[in-house]
């Protein structure tokens, strides 16, 4: 059951990425997976270019540093 859920979610992510790229009409886009579960999807698809588990935290630090 868990395998089906994970594979279904991977399929959804792949579909969304392909649809967005088609709408943007470009292939010059870097797709980044982030967060703890992003690793699972990143390891199972070719649609994601980079996995960064701490991207949100890095962004918050940049904002913090700019305001202090």
C-alpha positions as a printed NumPy array, in Angstrom:
array([[  0.   ,   0.   ,   0.   ],
       [  2.736,   2.482,   0.937],
       [  4.559,   1.793,  -2.334],
       [  1.412,   2.665,  -4.28 ],
       [  0.991,   5.912,  -2.379],
       [  4.617,   6.931,  -2.949],
       [  4.54 ,   5.995,  -6.637],
       [  1.245,   7.835,  -7.086],
       [  2.684,  10.949,  -5.487],
       [  5.79 ,  10.739,  -7.693],
       [  3.516,  10.512, -10.737],
       [  1.617,  13.604,  -9.61 ],
       [  4.826,  15.571,  -9.13 ],
       [  6.125,  14.527, -12.56 ],
       [  2.824,  15.515, -14.187],
       [  2.817,  18.937, -12.504],
       [  6.433,  19.65 , -13.445],
       [  5.831,  18.696, -17.087],
       [  2.632,  20.777, -17.229],
       [  4.362,  23.842, -15.77 ],
       [  7.312,  23.499, -18.166],
       [  4.882,  23.218, -21.084],
       [  2.996,  26.316, -19.915],
       [  6.24 ,  28.26 , -19.53 ],
       [  7.268,  27.059, -22.999],
       [ 10.881,  26.642, -21.933],
       [ 13.247,  23.926, -20.83 ],
       [ 15.647,  26.362, -19.187],
       [ 14.259,  25.835, -15.683],
       [ 15.949,  24.25 , -12.685],
       [ 13.548,  22.143, -10.612],
       [ 14.511,  21.848,  -6.944],
       [ 13.066,  19.397,  -4.438],
       [ 13.245,  20.455,  -0.819],
       [ 12.203,  19.142,   2.564],
       [ 12.551,  15.756,   4.164],
       [ 10.4  ,  13.81 ,   1.712],
       [ 11.834,  15.57 ,  -1.331],
       [ 14.71 ,  13.084,  -1.277],
       [ 12.344,  10.186,  -1.993],
       [ 10.917,  11.863,  -5.078],
       [ 14.312,  13.152,  -6.238],
       [ 15.749,   9.631,  -6.159],
       [ 12.866,   8.227,  -8.214],
       [ 12.437,  10.745, -11.048],
       [ 14.435,  12.537, -13.716],
       [ 12.188,  15.628, -13.552],
       [ 13.987,  17.11 , -10.543],
       [ 17.44 ,  18.626, -11.027],
       [ 18.532,  19.361,  -7.446],
       [ 17.618,  18.194,  -3.953],
       [ 18.232,  20.637,  -1.107],
       [ 16.631,  19.593,   2.189],
       [ 17.359,  22.945,   3.834],
       [ 16.405,  25.383,   1.087],
       [ 13.589,  27.017,   3.07 ],
       [ 15.87 ,  27.526,   6.068],
       [ 18.574,  29.033,   3.851],
       [ 16.023,  31.466,   2.462],
       [ 14.843,  32.441,   5.934],
       [ 18.453,  33.089,   6.971],
       [ 18.987,  35.362,   3.977],
       [ 15.869,  37.336,   4.893],
       [ 16.947,  37.51 ,   8.533],
       [ 20.446,  38.707,   7.61 ],
       [ 19.059,  41.415,   5.319],
       [ 16.853,  42.759,   8.1  ],
       [ 19.489,  42.812,  10.849]])
